Amino acid sequence: MRRRAAVEPVIGHLKDDHRMRRNHLKGRDGDRINAVLAAAGYNFSLLRRWFAELFSALLWILCRRLSQPHLA
Protein backbone atom coordinates (compact mmCIF):
# COMPACT_ATOMS: atom_id res chain seq x y z
CA MET A 1 0.00 0.00 0.00
CA ARG A 2 2.91 2.37 0.72
CA ARG A 3 4.35 1.77 -2.72
CA ARG A 4 1.06 2.67 -4.34
CA ALA A 5 0.83 5.81 -2.21
CA ALA A 6 4.26 6.84 -3.53
CA VAL A 7 3.41 6.17 -7.19
CA GLU A 8 -0.09 7.66 -7.40
CA PRO A 9 0.95 11.34 -7.04
CA VAL A 10 3.59 10.93 -9.76
CA ILE A 11 1.05 9.47 -12.17
CA GLY A 12 -1.44 12.20 -11.27
CA HIS A 13 1.06 14.98 -12.02
CA LEU A 14 2.09 13.32 -15.27
CA LYS A 15 -1.47 13.01 -16.41
CA ASP A 16 -2.10 16.70 -15.65
CA ASP A 17 1.13 17.91 -17.24
CA HIS A 18 0.88 15.84 -20.43
CA ARG A 19 -2.85 16.03 -21.13
CA MET A 20 -3.47 12.41 -20.17
CA ARG A 21 -6.36 13.19 -17.82
CA ARG A 22 -8.90 11.11 -19.73
CA ASN A 23 -8.16 7.57 -20.78
CA HIS A 24 -9.48 7.11 -24.32
CA LEU A 25 -8.47 3.45 -24.48
CA LYS A 26 -10.96 0.73 -23.61
CA GLY A 27 -10.73 -1.96 -20.98
CA ARG A 28 -7.93 -3.32 -18.89
CA ASP A 29 -5.46 -3.20 -21.74
CA GLY A 30 -6.22 0.49 -22.21
CA ASP A 31 -5.57 1.11 -18.51
CA ARG A 32 -2.27 -0.73 -18.73
CA ILE A 33 -1.22 1.15 -21.85
CA ASN A 34 -2.13 4.46 -20.19
CA ALA A 35 0.01 3.61 -17.15
CA VAL A 36 2.96 2.60 -19.35
CA LEU A 37 2.68 5.83 -21.34
CA ALA A 38 2.64 7.85 -18.13
CA ALA A 39 5.75 6.01 -16.92
CA ALA A 40 7.48 6.56 -20.26
CA GLY A 41 6.71 10.28 -20.10
CA TYR A 42 8.12 10.45 -16.58
CA ASN A 43 11.30 8.62 -17.62
CA PHE A 44 11.75 10.88 -20.65
CA SER A 45 11.45 13.98 -18.49
CA LEU A 46 14.08 12.59 -16.10
CA LEU A 47 16.35 11.71 -19.00
CA ARG A 48 15.91 15.15 -20.58
CA ARG A 49 16.78 16.82 -17.27
CA TRP A 50 19.88 14.62 -16.90
CA PHE A 51 21.06 15.47 -20.43
CA ALA A 52 20.54 19.18 -19.76
CA GLU A 53 22.69 18.97 -16.63
CA LEU A 54 25.35 16.99 -18.47
CA PHE A 55 25.41 19.49 -21.34
CA SER A 56 25.70 22.47 -19.00
CA ALA A 57 28.56 20.77 -17.08
CA LEU A 58 30.41 20.01 -20.31
CA LEU A 59 29.85 23.55 -21.54
CA TRP A 60 31.16 24.95 -18.25
CA ILE A 61 34.29 22.76 -18.51
CA LEU A 62 34.85 23.81 -22.12
CA CYS A 63 34.45 27.53 -21.35
CA ARG A 64 36.78 27.26 -18.40
CA ARG A 65 39.35 25.40 -20.46
CA LEU A 66 39.23 27.99 -23.26
CA SER A 67 39.53 30.94 -20.88
CA GLN A 68 42.73 29.64 -19.22
CA PRO A 69 46.05 30.68 -20.80
CA HIS A 70 47.83 27.83 -22.52
CA LEU A 71 50.91 26.59 -20.73
CA ALA A 72 53.83 25.58 -22.91
SERO-4910 file (N, C-alpha, C, O; in steps of 0.05 Angstrom, whole numbers):
BEGIN
 pado doro    nc1    nc2    nc3   cac1   cac2   cac3    cc1    cc2    cc3    oc1    oc2    oc3
  Met    A     16    -24      0      0      0      0     17     25      0     10     45    -12
  Arg    A     40     24     14     58     47     14     70     53    -13     72     76    -21
  Arg    A     76     32    -28     87     35    -54     67     49    -73     74     67    -88
  Arg    A     42     41    -71     21     53    -87     18     83    -79     13    100    -97
  Ala    A     19     89    -53     17    116    -44     39    133    -55     36    158    -58
  Ala    A     63    122    -60     85    137    -71     83    141   -101     92    161   -111
  Val    A     70    122   -115     68    123   -144     45    140   -153     47    154   -174
  Glu    A     22    139   -139     -2    153   -148      2    183   -153     -8    193   -173
  Pro    A     16    198   -135     19    227   -141     35    232   -166     30    251   -180
  Val    A     55    215   -171     72    219   -195     55    215   -220     57    231   -239
  Ile    A     38    194   -220     21    189   -243      1    212   -246     -5    221   -269
  Gly    A    -10    222   -224    -29    244   -225    -16    269   -237    -29    282   -254
  His    A      8    276   -229     21    300   -240     28    296   -270     25    314   -286
  Leu    A     36    272   -277     42    266   -305     17    269   -323     18    281   -344
  Lys    A     -5    259   -313    -29    260   -328    -38    289   -331    -48    297   -353
  Asp    A    -35    306   -311    -42    334   -313    -23    349   -332    -32    365   -348
  Asp    A      3    344   -329     23    358   -345     23    351   -374     29    368   -391
  His    A     16    327   -381     18    317   -409     -9    310   -421    -11    294   -439
  Arg    A    -30    324   -412    -57    321   -423    -66    292   -425    -77    283   -445
  Met    A    -61    276   -404    -69    248   -403    -91    244   -383    -95    222   -372
  Arg    A   -107    265   -377   -127    264   -356   -148    242   -363   -156    227   -345
  Arg    A   -157    242   -387   -178    222   -395   -165    199   -410   -149    203   -428
  Asn    A   -173    175   -402   -163    151   -416   -182    145   -438   -206    138   -434
  His    A   -173    147   -463   -190    142   -486   -188    113   -496   -200    106   -516
  Leu    A   -173     97   -482   -169     69   -490   -188     52   -473   -192     57   -449
  Lys    A   -199     31   -485   -219     15   -472   -207     -8   -456   -187    -20   -464
  Gly    A   -220    -15   -434   -215    -39   -420   -189    -39   -403   -176    -19   -400
  Arg    A   -183    -63   -394   -159    -66   -378   -133    -61   -393   -114    -49   -383
  Asp    A   -133    -69   -418   -109    -64   -435   -105    -34   -438    -82    -25   -438
  Gly    A   -127    -19   -442   -124     10   -444   -114     22   -419    -98     41   -420
  Asp    A   -122     12   -396   -111     22   -370    -82     16   -368    -66     33   -359
  Arg    A    -74     -7   -376    -45    -15   -375    -29      3   -393     -7     12   -386
  Ile    A    -39      7   -418    -24     23   -437    -22     52   -427     -1     64   -429
  Asn    A    -43     62   -415    -43     89   -404    -22     92   -382     -7    112   -380
  Ala    A    -20     72   -364      0     72   -343     29     71   -354     47     84   -345
  Val    A     33     54   -375     59     52   -387     67     78   -401     90     87   -399
  Leu    A     48     91   -414     54    117   -427     60    138   -406     78    155   -411
  Ala    A     47    138   -384     53    157   -363     81    152   -352     96    171   -347
  Ala    A     88    127   -348    115    120   -338    136    128   -359    158    138   -351
  Ala    A    131    124   -384    150    131   -405    154    162   -406    176    171   -408
  Gly    A    132    177   -403    134    206   -402    151    215   -378    167    233   -381
  Tyr    A    147    202   -355    162    209   -332    192    203   -336    209    219   -329
  Asn    A    198    180   -347    226    172   -352    239    191   -373    262    198   -370
  Phe    A    224    199   -393    235    218   -413    241    245   -401    261    257   -407
  Ser    A    224    254   -383    229    280   -370    254    278   -352    269    297   -351
  Leu    A    257    256   -338    282    252   -322    306    251   -340    327    263   -333
  Leu    A    305    237   -362    327    234   -380    334    261   -393    357    268   -395
  Arg    A    314    276   -400    318    303   -412    332    321   -391    350    336   -398
  Arg    A    323    320   -366    336    336   -345    365    328   -341    382    345   -337
  Trp    A    370    302   -342    398    292   -338    415    302   -361    438    310   -356
  Phe    A    405    300   -386    421    309   -409    426    340   -407    448    349   -414
  Ala    A    407    355   -398    411    384   -395    433    390   -375    449    407   -379
  Glu    A    433    375   -353    454    379   -333    481    371   -343    501    385   -338
  Leu    A    482    349   -358    507    340   -369    518    360   -390    541    366   -389
  Phe    A    500    370   -407    508    390   -427    518    415   -414    539    426   -422
  Ser    A    505    425   -393    514    449   -380    541    445   -366    557    463   -366
  Ala    A    545    421   -354    571    415   -342    593    414   -363    615    425   -358
  Leu    A    588    402   -385    608    400   -406    614    428   -418    637    434   -424
  Leu    A    593    444   -421    597    471   -431    613    488   -411    630    504   -419
  Trp    A    608    485   -386    623    499   -365    653    491   -366    670    508   -364
  Ile    A    658    465   -369    686    455   -370    699    466   -395    722    475   -394
  Leu    A    686    466   -417    697    476   -442    703    506   -441    725    515   -449
  Cys    A    685    522   -430    689    551   -427    712    556   -408    728    574   -413
  Arg    A    714    541   -387    736    545   -368    762    538   -380    783    552   -376
  Arg    A    762    517   -396    787    508   -409    796    529   -430    820    534   -432
  Leu    A    777    540   -445    785    560   -465    793    586   -453    809    601   -466
  Ser    A    784    593   -429    791    619   -418    818    618   -403    829    640   -398
  Gln    A    828    595   -398    855    593   -384    877    597   -405    875    587   -428
  Pro    A    898    611   -397    921    614   -416    934    586   -420    937    570   -402
  His    A    943    582   -444    957    557   -450    985    556   -439   1000    576   -442
  Leu    A    991    535   -426   1018    532   -415   1035    516   -434   1026    496   -445
  Ala    A   1059    525   -439   1077    512   -458   1090    489   -446   1106    475   -459
***
